[in-house]
């Protein structure tokens, strides 16, 4: 028996196979992240991102603040859809959207403008954040009209702004607590509500809630005004059944929609004609929603800081 007969077989290095796997995986991540970012941030997204995060100077909020954590997480994809569904329940807010918004013909342009607004006010230079708020206030001043009963509405109405804000903050926070990478404790939840209220107050809302408990009280106070109008149900049908998406994107989008619907209060299902499947929502939908947001978080993290901010599909008051 020769020495070669007794020598152990050489061990195969795993470095090369792992590198081979890592390269295409990284490429998939980059392509998916780029596609998502382009869709939610629009063609001007890269330039806006560089200015938002690259311009030196003071910010309204610290990088480790609660609002930065919530608005920088992939759970905002679910929270944004849920916010839209909730906001449609106020007849005046929905009337303004129906008469003055181009969401049916330019859903992605509306998404890009809203995502930029959220990113600038959360992460951008203080001067840019104030300029963004001032621009939205000027838009609100032009959005006026009349309800079917003859009463007037205006997007700049502090009471209407209060509803839009409360529905949005509640949706973002609930989605983060359900699908976020690191859910907030009570102190951080109160911090988030208070910080979001600072932006809402600059926009024209009066005395927005500053704690999670106050947010619950505000939402309950609006309840008698809410209902499922014709305009609301039409917007919900568009959002759920007719989004301007290619066939390949429909299935992932429907997962996010199902996750958002699963977070809607039970009393909203009838007025908006939404399904109520409690067992499936707690099991299958929750699992698929976690998978979808986890995948988005993984892909978007390759696009730079807080790239997931641009996730809401527009707000009724924006």
Secondary structure, DSSP 8 states (H G I E B T S, - for coil): --HHHHS------SHHHHHHHHHHHHHHHHHHHHHHHHHHH-TTHHHHHHHHHHS-S-BSS-TTSHHHHHHTSTTHHHHHHHHHHHHTTBHHHHHHHHHH--TTT-HHHHHHHHHHHHHHHHHSBHHHHHHHHHHHHHHHHH-EEE-TTS-EEETT-HHHHHHHHHHHHHHHHHHHHHH-SS---HHHHHHHHHHHHHHHHHHT-SS---SHHHHHHHHHHHGGGB---HHHHHHHHHHHH--S--HHHHHHHHHHHHHHHHTS-THHHHHHT----HHHIIIIIHHHHHHHHHHHHHHHGGG-TTGGGTT----TT-
